[in-house]
Amino acid sequence: MKCSIAVHCLIFMHEAKGIAKVTSNLLAESTGSNPVVIRNILSALKKAGLITVARGTGGAELCVDPSRITLYQIYSALEPGGVTSIIGIHPCQDRPCPVAQNIQKVLRTPYHKIENAVKETMEQITLQSMIEEFHGLVSGN
């Protein structure tokens, strides 16, 4: 859910530019999330170089053109492990069962293919394309 909240915040920042100072409290109100959750997300997005946050008085804004921000960049800012955190393999290799001892090896290749497909798809989706989708929905198109 952090990724969807982050996208929400980034679109909000884009739409509010020049209109309102975007604070964690304002974003919390818009997203329905706790301000602490928002601050953690903003911190990760700032660390990734996607936004700036004014010291003291607050106010977050994009510092990269939305056409250059991919969904994968947003996701990676929040999940440093990348898409491997989407699906995982339970730890059981120390058990006496032969399936348990080999399941990680069995799943390694298919999971790697899934992770690569997810990453490639997420890299093709930009914040700009999501902003355009939002505009289409708001204008009724």
Backbone torsions as a table, in degrees:
resi	resn	phi	psi	omega
1	MET	NA	-23.7	-179.0
2	LYS	-59.4	-36.3	-178.4
3	CYS	-66.1	-43.3	-180.0
4	SER	-67.0	-35.9	176.7
5	ILE	-65.9	-40.1	179.1
6	ALA	-63.4	-44.3	178.5
7	VAL	-61.9	-44.0	176.9
8	HIS	-54.3	-49.4	-178.6
9	CYS	-62.3	-42.6	-178.2
10	LEU	-66.5	-41.5	176.6
11	ILE	-65.1	-41.6	177.9
12	PHE	-59.0	-46.2	179.2
13	MET	-59.1	-43.5	179.5
14	HIS	-61.3	-46.2	-177.1
15	GLU	-70.9	-29.6	-175.9
16	ALA	-89.2	-6.9	-176.9
17	LYS	-54.9	124.9	179.8
18	GLY	79.7	-2.4	-178.1
19	ILE	-112.0	-44.9	-176.8
20	ALA	-145.3	151.6	173.9
21	LYS	-79.0	122.2	-175.7
22	VAL	-89.1	107.2	180.0
23	THR	-108.5	166.4	178.3
24	SER	-63.3	-33.9	178.3
25	ASN	-67.6	-39.9	178.1
26	LEU	-65.9	-42.7	178.5
27	LEU	-67.0	-36.8	177.6
28	ALA	-62.8	-41.0	178.6
29	GLU	-64.3	-42.2	-178.6
30	SER	-68.8	-41.0	-175.8
31	THR	-87.1	-19.5	-174.8
32	GLY	78.1	18.2	179.7
33	SER	-102.7	165.1	176.3
34	ASN	-71.5	139.3	178.4
35	PRO	-55.8	-31.3	178.3
36	VAL	-65.3	-41.1	176.8
37	VAL	-61.6	-44.2	179.7
38	ILE	-62.0	-44.8	-179.9
39	ARG	-61.9	-38.4	177.7
40	ASN	-65.6	-41.1	178.1
41	ILE	-65.6	-45.1	179.1
42	LEU	-61.7	-39.1	178.2
43	SER	-61.0	-43.5	179.4
44	ALA	-66.7	-40.3	179.2
45	LEU	-67.6	-35.9	177.1
46	LYS	-67.3	-45.7	179.4
47	LYS	-59.7	-33.8	179.0
48	ALA	-78.4	-5.5	178.1
49	GLY	79.5	20.2	-178.5
50	LEU	-92.7	-25.8	-178.9
51	ILE	-136.3	164.9	168.5
52	THR	-118.8	150.1	177.1
53	VAL	-130.6	120.8	-179.1
54	ALA	-66.2	135.4	178.4
55	ARG	-70.0	149.4	174.8
56	GLY	76.9	-81.8	-174.3
57	THR	-77.0	-12.6	-179.6
58	GLY	80.1	-174.2	-178.1
59	GLY	114.5	101.2	-179.2
60	ALA	-100.0	143.5	175.1
61	GLU	-152.0	158.6	178.9
62	LEU	-66.2	142.9	174.3
63	CYS	-121.2	6.7	176.3
64	VAL	-130.2	141.5	177.9
65	ASP	-59.7	134.3	-178.1
66	PRO	-56.2	-25.5	179.0
67	SER	-73.7	-13.3	-179.7
68	ARG	-105.1	1.7	178.4
69	ILE	-104.1	120.4	179.2
70	THR	-97.5	158.8	175.9
71	LEU	-60.2	-34.0	178.5
72	TYR	-66.0	-38.3	176.8
73	GLN	-62.5	-42.5	179.5
74	ILE	-63.1	-50.0	-179.9
75	TYR	-59.8	-44.4	-177.9
76	SER	-65.5	-31.5	177.5
77	ALA	-63.1	-33.3	-176.4
78	LEU	-93.5	-27.3	-179.5
79	GLU	-124.8	86.4	-176.2
80	PRO	-56.5	-23.4	177.5
81	GLY	-75.5	-3.0	-178.8
82	GLY	70.2	-155.9	-174.7
83	VAL	-72.5	-7.2	176.5
84	THR	-64.0	-18.8	178.6
85	SER	-78.9	-10.5	178.8
86	ILE	-71.1	-47.8	178.2
87	ILE	-128.7	143.1	-179.0
88	GLY	-139.0	176.7	179.4
89	ILE	-119.4	127.2	-179.0
90	HIS	-66.0	144.5	179.7
91	PRO	-78.5	114.3	179.8
92	CYS	-150.6	8.0	-174.2
93	GLN	-63.2	-16.2	179.8
94	ASP	-86.1	-3.1	-178.4
95	ARG	-78.1	155.9	-177.4
96	PRO	-73.2	-11.3	-177.8
97	CYS	-71.4	133.2	178.8
98	PRO	-64.2	-31.2	176.6
99	VAL	-66.3	-47.2	179.7
100	ALA	-58.9	-39.2	-177.4
101	GLN	-69.8	-21.6	-174.5
102	ASN	-119.0	-4.2	-174.3
103	ILE	-60.9	-36.2	178.8
104	GLN	-62.3	-42.2	178.5
105	LYS	-67.3	-38.4	179.6
106	VAL	-63.7	-41.4	-175.4
107	LEU	-86.7	-15.0	-175.0
108	ARG	-54.6	-52.2	-177.0
109	THR	-67.8	-49.2	179.4
110	PRO	-63.6	-38.5	179.1
111	TYR	-66.2	-38.2	178.6
112	HIS	-62.7	-41.0	177.5
113	LYS	-62.9	-43.0	178.8
114	ILE	-62.9	-47.1	-180.0
115	GLU	-59.2	-43.6	179.5
116	ASN	-64.2	-40.8	179.5
117	ALA	-64.7	-42.8	178.5
118	VAL	-63.1	-46.9	-179.4
119	LYS	-60.3	-48.0	-179.8
120	GLU	-59.6	-42.9	179.2
121	THR	-64.7	-45.5	-179.5
122	MET	-64.9	-31.0	178.8
123	GLU	-72.2	-19.2	-180.0
124	GLN	-88.0	-10.5	-178.7
125	ILE	-101.3	122.3	-179.4
126	THR	-104.5	160.9	173.8
127	LEU	-60.4	-37.0	179.1
128	GLN	-59.8	-42.3	-179.8
129	SER	-66.0	-33.7	177.7
130	MET	-73.3	-34.7	175.1
131	ILE	-64.0	-42.8	178.4
132	GLU	-63.3	-39.4	176.5
133	GLU	-61.7	-44.4	178.2
134	PHE	-59.2	-46.9	-179.8
135	HIS	-61.1	-40.1	177.9
136	GLY	-62.1	-39.6	179.9
137	LEU	-70.9	-40.3	-178.7
138	VAL	-68.8	-36.9	-178.4
139	SER	-84.9	-5.0	176.7
140	GLY	85.6	12.3	179.6
141	ASN	-87.1	NA	NA
